[in-house]
Amino acid sequence: MEIFDPANIGLGTILFLSLAGFFAGLIDSVAGGGGLISLPATLVAGVSPQMALGTGKFMAALGTTASFVTYARNGAVAWRIAAAGVLFSLAGSSLGARVALFVDNAVLGKVMLVLLPVAALLTFFPVKKTEQKQRSGPAALYVLTPLVCAAVGFYDGFFGPGTGSFMLLALHFFLGLGLIAASGTAKAFNLASNISGLIIFLIHGKVLFIIAVPMAIANIAGNIVGSRIALRGGPAVVRRMLLVSLVLLFATLIWRYVIKA
């Protein structure tokens, strides 16, 4: 039985969740991690966990589409890398979801508590050569890209929070993409993953459309605004938003696996 009764929804709840959807899209479009805002907000509103995840996928699929289109129109997507990795991202996510049925998520959560501060520190020390020199040789395109996408995709299926941030970082540090191109290309992988997950939740009736639709509209607006801010502000804006995203994720993991443990 669902905790949330759609018949009792109020305008205040819709406005609250729409605002959360907007800021989730704003952060997600720039550096990933928007789910760290939208998911807790949906749960606070009284929506059950499964319904909250399905509703979030509906919102994210539409919002990420808007963000991806904005980046693509401005030439900020490395299409060869996107084409080489999207299927591996989907496969990794599928495998991660299956493994999650047998392995305790708390194990990965505690590992991430160690890795997140390292990732955050790396963003303080950008290497200019890395920003300017993309690794586009056969080894990078057909070996490194699939490995990165499969690994981050696996994380997405197994655990999830902050996937967009980690994909951005992986594309930036391992494949040499500048932060803008990394953010835009990561959207291709995020979009594929979101659509795949949304289909599953729709099949099982786990999308609460009465709040999913307004949240999606607000999320689209946030994604468009965030994408334009990133494109105009350059790598510095992406770096700052990425740090915000990682801090939110770090705080969420501490609350879940240390304080509540």
Buried (B, 14 or more C-beta within 10 A) or exposed (E): EEEBEEEEBEEEBBEBBBBBBBBBBBBBBBBBBBBBBBBBBBBEBBBBEEBBBBBBBBBBBBBBBBBBBBBBEBEBBBEBBBEBBBBBBBBBBBBBBEEBEEEEEEEBBBEBBEEBEEBBEBBEEBEEEBBEEBBBEEEBBEEBBBBBBBBBBBBBBBBBBBBBBBBBBBBBBBBBBBBBBBBBBBBBBBBBBBBBBBEEBEEEEBBBEEBBBBBBBBBBBBBBBBBBBBBEBEBEBBBBBBBBBBBBBBEBBBEBBEEEE
